[in-house]
């Protein structure tokens, strides 16, 4: 098992309540190493963290591990089988503005 996979497995299994359901698939291509992580549905929140901070931290640490081994390491967290799709937070602001509104924002 590669060091990046061992590291990810150690960190994730320490975070979750069902470490036996943690699965990691490692693939290598011209873009680098891709680690695909699958955890139990109940543990998704623990791995992702509030505002995605835990997942960001794990990705940062994996990049450091990758640099040590001269490789680019990326992490993909798969939704577990049968999981409810997560809804993105909906912004109350309109996504498009008129030219006049955009000009007013610029305060020219």
Phi and psi in radians as a Rosetta constraint file:
Dihedral C 1 N 2 CA 2 C 2 CIRCULARHARMONIC -1.239 0.35
Dihedral N 2 CA 2 C 2 N 3 CIRCULARHARMONIC 2.756 0.35
Dihedral C 2 N 3 CA 3 C 3 CIRCULARHARMONIC -1.081 0.35
Dihedral N 3 CA 3 C 3 N 4 CIRCULARHARMONIC -0.683 0.35
Dihedral C 3 N 4 CA 4 C 4 CIRCULARHARMONIC -1.127 0.35
Dihedral N 4 CA 4 C 4 N 5 CIRCULARHARMONIC -0.678 0.35
Dihedral C 4 N 5 CA 5 C 5 CIRCULARHARMONIC -1.196 0.35
Dihedral N 5 CA 5 C 5 N 6 CIRCULARHARMONIC -0.745 0.35
Dihedral C 5 N 6 CA 6 C 6 CIRCULARHARMONIC -1.051 0.35
Dihedral N 6 CA 6 C 6 N 7 CIRCULARHARMONIC -0.781 0.35
Dihedral C 6 N 7 CA 7 C 7 CIRCULARHARMONIC -1.068 0.35
Dihedral N 7 CA 7 C 7 N 8 CIRCULARHARMONIC -0.867 0.35
Dihedral C 7 N 8 CA 8 C 8 CIRCULARHARMONIC -1.052 0.35
Dihedral N 8 CA 8 C 8 N 9 CIRCULARHARMONIC -0.760 0.35
Dihedral C 8 N 9 CA 9 C 9 CIRCULARHARMONIC -1.076 0.35
Dihedral N 9 CA 9 C 9 N 10 CIRCULARHARMONIC -0.766 0.35
Dihedral C 9 N 10 CA 10 C 10 CIRCULARHARMONIC -1.068 0.35
Dihedral N 10 CA 10 C 10 N 11 CIRCULARHARMONIC -0.816 0.35
Dihedral C 10 N 11 CA 11 C 11 CIRCULARHARMONIC -1.166 0.35
Dihedral N 11 CA 11 C 11 N 12 CIRCULARHARMONIC -0.856 0.35
Dihedral C 11 N 12 CA 12 C 12 CIRCULARHARMONIC -1.180 0.35
Dihedral N 12 CA 12 C 12 N 13 CIRCULARHARMONIC -0.742 0.35
Dihedral C 12 N 13 CA 13 C 13 CIRCULARHARMONIC -1.115 0.35
Dihedral N 13 CA 13 C 13 N 14 CIRCULARHARMONIC -0.490 0.35
Dihedral C 13 N 14 CA 14 C 14 CIRCULARHARMONIC -1.283 0.35
Dihedral N 14 CA 14 C 14 N 15 CIRCULARHARMONIC -0.434 0.35
Dihedral C 14 N 15 CA 15 C 15 CIRCULARHARMONIC -1.497 0.35
Dihedral N 15 CA 15 C 15 N 16 CIRCULARHARMONIC -0.601 0.35
Dihedral C 15 N 16 CA 16 C 16 CIRCULARHARMONIC -1.608 0.35
Dihedral N 16 CA 16 C 16 N 17 CIRCULARHARMONIC 2.847 0.35
Dihedral C 16 N 17 CA 17 C 17 CIRCULARHARMONIC -1.526 0.35
Dihedral N 17 CA 17 C 17 N 18 CIRCULARHARMONIC -0.386 0.35
Dihedral C 17 N 18 CA 18 C 18 CIRCULARHARMONIC -2.099 0.35
Dihedral N 18 CA 18 C 18 N 19 CIRCULARHARMONIC 1.286 0.35
Dihedral C 18 N 19 CA 19 C 19 CIRCULARHARMONIC -1.114 0.35
Dihedral N 19 CA 19 C 19 N 20 CIRCULARHARMONIC -0.402 0.35
Dihedral C 19 N 20 CA 20 C 20 CIRCULARHARMONIC -1.236 0.35
Dihedral N 20 CA 20 C 20 N 21 CIRCULARHARMONIC -0.272 0.35
Dihedral C 20 N 21 CA 21 C 21 CIRCULARHARMONIC -1.692 0.35
Dihedral N 21 CA 21 C 21 N 22 CIRCULARHARMONIC 0.085 0.35
Dihedral C 21 N 22 CA 22 C 22 CIRCULARHARMONIC -1.365 0.35
Dihedral N 22 CA 22 C 22 N 23 CIRCULARHARMONIC 2.211 0.35
Dihedral C 22 N 23 CA 23 C 23 CIRCULARHARMONIC -2.254 0.35
Dihedral N 23 CA 23 C 23 N 24 CIRCULARHARMONIC 2.372 0.35
Dihedral C 23 N 24 CA 24 C 24 CIRCULARHARMONIC -2.235 0.35
Dihedral N 24 CA 24 C 24 N 25 CIRCULARHARMONIC 2.228 0.35
Dihedral C 24 N 25 CA 25 C 25 CIRCULARHARMONIC -1.987 0.35
Dihedral N 25 CA 25 C 25 N 26 CIRCULARHARMONIC 2.220 0.35
Dihedral C 25 N 26 CA 26 C 26 CIRCULARHARMONIC -1.900 0.35
Dihedral N 26 CA 26 C 26 N 27 CIRCULARHARMONIC 2.169 0.35
Dihedral C 26 N 27 CA 27 C 27 CIRCULARHARMONIC -2.218 0.35
Dihedral N 27 CA 27 C 27 N 28 CIRCULARHARMONIC 2.567 0.35
Dihedral C 27 N 28 CA 28 C 28 CIRCULARHARMONIC -2.172 0.35
Dihedral N 28 CA 28 C 28 N 29 CIRCULARHARMONIC 2.317 0.35
Dihedral C 28 N 29 CA 29 C 29 CIRCULARHARMONIC -2.497 0.35
Dihedral N 29 CA 29 C 29 N 30 CIRCULARHARMONIC -2.912 0.35
Dihedral C 29 N 30 CA 30 C 30 CIRCULARHARMONIC -1.151 0.35
Dihedral N 30 CA 30 C 30 N 31 CIRCULARHARMONIC -0.333 0.35
Dihedral C 30 N 31 CA 31 C 31 CIRCULARHARMONIC -1.476 0.35
Dihedral N 31 CA 31 C 31 N 32 CIRCULARHARMONIC -0.254 0.35
Dihedral C 31 N 32 CA 32 C 32 CIRCULARHARMONIC 2.202 0.35
Dihedral N 32 CA 32 C 32 N 33 CIRCULARHARMONIC -2.613 0.35
Dihedral C 32 N 33 CA 33 C 33 CIRCULARHARMONIC -1.753 0.35
Dihedral N 33 CA 33 C 33 N 34 CIRCULARHARMONIC 2.344 0.35
Dihedral C 33 N 34 CA 34 C 34 CIRCULARHARMONIC -2.071 0.35
Dihedral N 34 CA 34 C 34 N 35 CIRCULARHARMONIC 2.107 0.35
Dihedral C 34 N 35 CA 35 C 35 CIRCULARHARMONIC -1.804 0.35
Dihedral N 35 CA 35 C 35 N 36 CIRCULARHARMONIC 2.095 0.35
Dihedral C 35 N 36 CA 36 C 36 CIRCULARHARMONIC -1.808 0.35
Dihedral N 36 CA 36 C 36 N 37 CIRCULARHARMONIC 2.129 0.35
Dihedral C 36 N 37 CA 37 C 37 CIRCULARHARMONIC -1.891 0.35
Dihedral N 37 CA 37 C 37 N 38 CIRCULARHARMONIC 2.327 0.35
Dihedral C 37 N 38 CA 38 C 38 CIRCULARHARMONIC -2.192 0.35
Dihedral N 38 CA 38 C 38 N 39 CIRCULARHARMONIC 2.238 0.35
Dihedral C 38 N 39 CA 39 C 39 CIRCULARHARMONIC -2.252 0.35
Dihedral N 39 CA 39 C 39 N 40 CIRCULARHARMONIC 2.956 0.35
Dihedral C 39 N 40 CA 40 C 40 CIRCULARHARMONIC -1.077 0.35
Dihedral N 40 CA 40 C 40 N 41 CIRCULARHARMONIC 2.546 0.35
Dihedral C 40 N 41 CA 41 C 41 CIRCULARHARMONIC -0.939 0.35
Dihedral N 41 CA 41 C 41 N 42 CIRCULARHARMONIC -0.702 0.35
Dihedral C 41 N 42 CA 42 C 42 CIRCULARHARMONIC -1.176 0.35
Dihedral N 42 CA 42 C 42 N 43 CIRCULARHARMONIC -0.336 0.35
Dihedral C 42 N 43 CA 43 C 43 CIRCULARHARMONIC -1.706 0.35
Dihedral N 43 CA 43 C 43 N 44 CIRCULARHARMONIC -0.041 0.35
Dihedral C 43 N 44 CA 44 C 44 CIRCULARHARMONIC -0.992 0.35
Dihedral N 44 CA 44 C 44 N 45 CIRCULARHARMONIC -0.764 0.35
Dihedral C 44 N 45 CA 45 C 45 CIRCULARHARMONIC -1.084 0.35
Dihedral N 45 CA 45 C 45 N 46 CIRCULARHARMONIC -0.626 0.35
Dihedral C 45 N 46 CA 46 C 46 CIRCULARHARMONIC -1.186 0.35
Dihedral N 46 CA 46 C 46 N 47 CIRCULARHARMONIC -0.655 0.35
Dihedral C 46 N 47 CA 47 C 47 CIRCULARHARMONIC -1.335 0.35
Dihedral N 47 CA 47 C 47 N 48 CIRCULARHARMONIC -0.671 0.35
Dihedral C 47 N 48 CA 48 C 48 CIRCULARHARMONIC -1.395 0.35
Dihedral N 48 CA 48 C 48 N 49 CIRCULARHARMONIC -0.741 0.35
Dihedral C 48 N 49 CA 49 C 49 CIRCULARHARMONIC 1.397 0.35
Dihedral N 49 CA 49 C 49 N 50 CIRCULARHARMONIC 2.977 0.35
Dihedral C 49 N 50 CA 50 C 50 CIRCULARHARMONIC -1.135 0.35
Dihedral N 50 CA 50 C 50 N 51 CIRCULARHARMONIC 2.200 0.35
Dihedral C 50 N 51 CA 51 C 51 CIRCULARHARMONIC 1.001 0.35
Dihedral N 51 CA 51 C 51 N 52 CIRCULARHARMONIC 0.389 0.35
Dihedral C 51 N 52 CA 52 C 52 CIRCULARHARMONIC 1.344 0.35
Dihedral N 52 CA 52 C 52 N 53 CIRCULARHARMONIC 0.220 0.35
Dihedral C 52 N 53 CA 53 C 53 CIRCULARHARMONIC -1.154 0.35
Dihedral N 53 CA 53 C 53 N 54 CIRCULARHARMONIC -0.655 0.35
Dihedral C 53 N 54 CA 54 C 54 CIRCULARHARMONIC -1.169 0.35
Dihedral N 54 CA 54 C 54 N 55 CIRCULARHARMONIC -0.767 0.35
Dihedral C 54 N 55 CA 55 C 55 CIRCULARHARMONIC -1.080 0.35
Dihedral N 55 CA 55 C 55 N 56 CIRCULARHARMONIC -0.717 0.35
Dihedral C 55 N 56 CA 56 C 56 CIRCULARHARMONIC -1.081 0.35
Dihedral N 56 CA 56 C 56 N 57 CIRCULARHARMONIC -0.742 0.35
Dihedral C 56 N 57 CA 57 C 57 CIRCULARHARMONIC -1.124 0.35
Dihedral N 57 CA 57 C 57 N 58 CIRCULARHARMONIC -0.740 0.35
Dihedral C 57 N 58 CA 58 C 58 CIRCULARHARMONIC -1.097 0.35
Dihedral N 58 CA 58 C 58 N 59 CIRCULARHARMONIC -0.747 0.35
Dihedral C 58 N 59 CA 59 C 59 CIRCULARHARMONIC -1.081 0.35
Dihedral N 59 CA 59 C 59 N 60 CIRCULARHARMONIC -0.722 0.35
Dihedral C 59 N 60 CA 60 C 60 CIRCULARHARMONIC -1.088 0.35
Dihedral N 60 CA 60 C 60 N 61 CIRCULARHARMONIC -0.803 0.35
Dihedral C 60 N 61 CA 61 C 61 CIRCULARHARMONIC -1.122 0.35
Dihedral N 61 CA 61 C 61 N 62 CIRCULARHARMONIC -0.635 0.35
Dihedral C 61 N 62 CA 62 C 62 CIRCULARHARMONIC -1.140 0.35
Dihedral N 62 CA 62 C 62 N 63 CIRCULARHARMONIC -0.620 0.35
Dihedral C 62 N 63 CA 63 C 63 CIRCULARHARMONIC -1.111 0.35
Dihedral N 63 CA 63 C 63 N 64 CIRCULARHARMONIC -0.676 0.35
Dihedral C 63 N 64 CA 64 C 64 CIRCULARHARMONIC -1.139 0.35
Dihedral N 64 CA 64 C 64 N 65 CIRCULARHARMONIC -0.777 0.35
Dihedral C 64 N 65 CA 65 C 65 CIRCULARHARMONIC -1.053 0.35
Dihedral N 65 CA 65 C 65 N 66 CIRCULARHARMONIC -0.718 0.35
Dihedral C 65 N 66 CA 66 C 66 CIRCULARHARMONIC -1.115 0.35
Dihedral N 66 CA 66 C 66 N 67 CIRCULARHARMONIC -0.738 0.35
Dihedral C 66 N 67 CA 67 C 67 CIRCULARHARMONIC -1.054 0.35
Dihedral N 67 CA 67 C 67 N 68 CIRCULARHARMONIC -0.680 0.35
Dihedral C 67 N 68 CA 68 C 68 CIRCULARHARMONIC -1.067 0.35
Dihedral N 68 CA 68 C 68 N 69 CIRCULARHARMONIC -0.554 0.35
Dihedral C 68 N 69 CA 69 C 69 CIRCULARHARMONIC -1.824 0.35
Dihedral N 69 CA 69 C 69 N 70 CIRCULARHARMONIC 0.285 0.35
Dihedral C 69 N 70 CA 70 C 70 CIRCULARHARMONIC 0.968 0.35
Dihedral N 70 CA 70 C 70 N 71 CIRCULARHARMONIC 0.761 0.35
Dihedral C 70 N 71 CA 71 C 71 CIRCULARHARMONIC -2.485 0.35
Dihedral N 71 CA 71 C 71 N 72 CIRCULARHARMONIC 2.760 0.35
Dihedral C 71 N 72 CA 72 C 72 CIRCULARHARMONIC -1.729 0.35
Dihedral N 72 CA 72 C 72 N 73 CIRCULARHARMONIC 2.105 0.35
Dihedral C 72 N 73 CA 73 C 73 CIRCULARHARMONIC -1.965 0.35
Dihedral N 73 CA 73 C 73 N 74 CIRCULARHARMONIC 2.229 0.35
Dihedral C 73 N 74 CA 74 C 74 CIRCULARHARMONIC -2.098 0.35
Dihedral N 74 CA 74 C 74 N 75 CIRCULARHARMONIC 2.652 0.35
Dihedral C 74 N 75 CA 75 C 75 CIRCULARHARMONIC -2.096 0.35
Dihedral N 75 CA 75 C 75 N 76 CIRCULARHARMONIC 2.286 0.35
Dihedral C 75 N 76 CA 76 C 76 CIRCULARHARMONIC -2.085 0.35
Dihedral N 76 CA 76 C 76 N 77 CIRCULARHARMONIC 2.231 0.35
Dihedral C 76 N 77 CA 77 C 77 CIRCULARHARMONIC -1.821 0.35
Dihedral N 77 CA 77 C 77 N 78 CIRCULARHARMONIC 1.976 0.35
Dihedral C 77 N 78 CA 78 C 78 CIRCULARHARMONIC -1.444 0.35
Dihedral N 78 CA 78 C 78 N 79 CIRCULARHARMONIC 2.508 0.35
Dihedral C 78 N 79 CA 79 C 79 CIRCULARHARMONIC -1.186 0.35
Dihedral N 79 CA 79 C 79 N 80 CIRCULARHARMONIC 2.405 0.35
Dihedral C 79 N 80 CA 80 C 80 CIRCULARHARMONIC -1.159 0.35
Dihedral N 80 CA 80 C 80 N 81 CIRCULARHARMONIC 2.788 0.35
Dihedral C 80 N 81 CA 81 C 81 CIRCULARHARMONIC -1.046 0.35
Dihedral N 81 CA 81 C 81 N 82 CIRCULARHARMONIC 2.343 0.35
Dihedral C 81 N 82 CA 82 C 82 CIRCULARHARMONIC 1.313 0.35
Dihedral N 82 CA 82 C 82 N 83 CIRCULARHARMONIC 0.178 0.35
Dihedral C 82 N 83 CA 83 C 83 CIRCULARHARMONIC -1.337 0.35
Dihedral N 83 CA 83 C 83 N 84 CIRCULARHARMONIC 2.570 0.35
Dihedral C 83 N 84 CA 84 C 84 CIRCULARHARMONIC -1.232 0.35
Dihedral N 84 CA 84 C 84 N 85 CIRCULARHARMONIC 2.375 0.35
Dihedral C 84 N 85 CA 85 C 85 CIRCULARHARMONIC -1.091 0.35
Dihedral N 85 CA 85 C 85 N 86 CIRCULARHARMONIC 2.405 0.35
Dihedral C 85 N 86 CA 86 C 86 CIRCULARHARMONIC -1.445 0.35
Dihedral N 86 CA 86 C 86 N 87 CIRCULARHARMONIC 2.427 0.35
Dihedral C 86 N 87 CA 87 C 87 CIRCULARHARMONIC -1.635 0.35
Dihedral N 87 CA 87 C 87 N 88 CIRCULARHARMONIC 2.340 0.35
Dihedral C 87 N 88 CA 88 C 88 CIRCULARHARMONIC -1.290 0.35
Dihedral N 88 CA 88 C 88 N 89 CIRCULARHARMONIC 2.639 0.35
Dihedral C 88 N 89 CA 89 C 89 CIRCULARHARMONIC -1.170 0.35
Dihedral N 89 CA 89 C 89 N 90 CIRCULARHARMONIC 2.272 0.35
Dihedral C 89 N 90 CA 90 C 90 CIRCULARHARMONIC -1.598 0.35
Dihedral N 90 CA 90 C 90 N 91 CIRCULARHARMONIC 2.216 0.35
Dihedral C 90 N 91 CA 91 C 91 CIRCULARHARMONIC -1.365 0.35
Dihedral N 91 CA 91 C 91 N 92 CIRCULARHARMONIC 2.469 0.35
Dihedral C 91 N 92 CA 92 C 92 CIRCULARHARMONIC -1.474 0.35
Dihedral N 92 CA 92 C 92 N 93 CIRCULARHARMONIC -0.229 0.35
Dihedral C 92 N 93 CA 93 C 93 CIRCULARHARMONIC -1.453 0.35
Dihedral N 93 CA 93 C 93 N 94 CIRCULARHARMONIC 2.551 0.35
Dihedral C 93 N 94 CA 94 C 94 CIRCULARHARMONIC -1.145 0.35
Dihedral N 94 CA 94 C 94 N 95 CIRCULARHARMONIC 2.545 0.35
Dihedral C 94 N 95 CA 95 C 95 CIRCULARHARMONIC -1.439 0.35
Dihedral N 95 CA 95 C 95 N 96 CIRCULARHARMONIC -0.347 0.35
Dihedral C 95 N 96 CA 96 C 96 CIRCULARHARMONIC -2.129 0.35
Dihedral N 96 CA 96 C 96 N 97 CIRCULARHARMONIC 2.627 0.35
Dihedral C 96 N 97 CA 97 C 97 CIRCULARHARMONIC -2.189 0.35
Dihedral N 97 CA 97 C 97 N 98 CIRCULARHARMONIC 2.716 0.35
Dihedral C 97 N 98 CA 98 C 98 CIRCULARHARMONIC -1.324 0.35
Dihedral N 98 CA 98 C 98 N 99 CIRCULARHARMONIC 2.886 0.35
Dihedral C 98 N 99 CA 99 C 99 CIRCULARHARMONIC -1.047 0.35
Dihedral N 99 CA 99 C 99 N 100 CIRCULARHARMONIC -0.709 0.35
Dihedral C 99 N 100 CA 100 C 100 CIRCULARHARMONIC -1.103 0.35
Dihedral N 100 CA 100 C 100 N 101 CIRCULARHARMONIC -0.726 0.35
Dihedral C 100 N 101 CA 101 C 101 CIRCULARHARMONIC -1.143 0.35
Dihedral N 101 CA 101 C 101 N 102 CIRCULARHARMONIC -0.726 0.35
Dihedral C 101 N 102 CA 102 C 102 CIRCULARHARMONIC -1.136 0.35
Dihedral N 102 CA 102 C 102 N 103 CIRCULARHARMONIC -0.697 0.35
Dihedral C 102 N 103 CA 103 C 103 CIRCULARHARMONIC -1.144 0.35
Dihedral N 103 CA 103 C 103 N 104 CIRCULARHARMONIC -0.679 0.35
Dihedral C 103 N 104 CA 104 C 104 CIRCULARHARMONIC -1.106 0.35
Dihedral N 104 CA 104 C 104 N 105 CIRCULARHARMONIC -0.651 0.35
Dihedral C 104 N 105 CA 105 C 105 CIRCULARHARMONIC -1.122 0.35
Dihedral N 105 CA 105 C 105 N 106 CIRCULARHARMONIC -0.600 0.35
Dihedral C 105 N 106 CA 106 C 106 CIRCULARHARMONIC -1.285 0.35
Dihedral N 106 CA 106 C 106 N 107 CIRCULARHARMONIC -0.374 0.35
Dihedral C 106 N 107 CA 107 C 107 CIRCULARHARMONIC 0.916 0.35
Dihedral N 107 CA 107 C 107 N 108 CIRCULARHARMONIC 0.876 0.35
